[in-house]
Amino acid sequence: MRVVMLSKACIVGAYQRKLEALASLAPELELTVLVPPYWQDERGRIPLERAHTHGYTLRVLPMRFNGQFHLHYYPDLRAALRELRPQLVHIDEEPYNLATYHANRVARHLGARTLWFSWQNLHRRYPPPFSWLERYNLRHTDYALVGSQTAAAVWRAKGYRGP
């Protein structure tokens, strides 16, 4: 199975361990992880670490609005997904983020299934445009992956109906 994961978190070497483990447990998996060259936050610029990269491909994509948690996205994503032809795109972002919306639209247009990830365990209402992005992603994704039972309950209450 061809899987592309889009993740700003995986610029951190320690977070790449799970990708190596996944690749070693599933040799039939063709995993490509797309990351920005760095992430900008209040601590400054956090550069990409290539610490644990065996068994999968770690590829850099430019990011627009780097450092903006809810407004960043990857302008070259469409070209990358056309080239990689994934069957599944794992979007390692909350469903109310622009990056999730953008990746979900691009992936689905190219025929890939999608999933997003969430730790959100509080039932919050977001103002537009985030509420619009969230509503689209709740209705137009194939899978949701959550970090806790509480997060699962939040997304069910908000209308997610998939597995």
FENTA-V616098 format. One record per helix or strand. SS is the DSSP state (@ for helix, = for strand). FROM is the first residue (numbers start at 1). LEN is the number of residues. If there is no record, write none. Layout:
BEGIN
SS	FROM	LEN
SS	FROM	LEN
END
This chain:
BEGIN
=	2	5
@	9	3
@	13	13
=	30	6
=	38	4
=	44	4
=	57	4
=	64	1
=	73	1
@	77	8
=	88	4
@	98	12
=	113	6
@	130	10
=	143	4
@	149	9
END
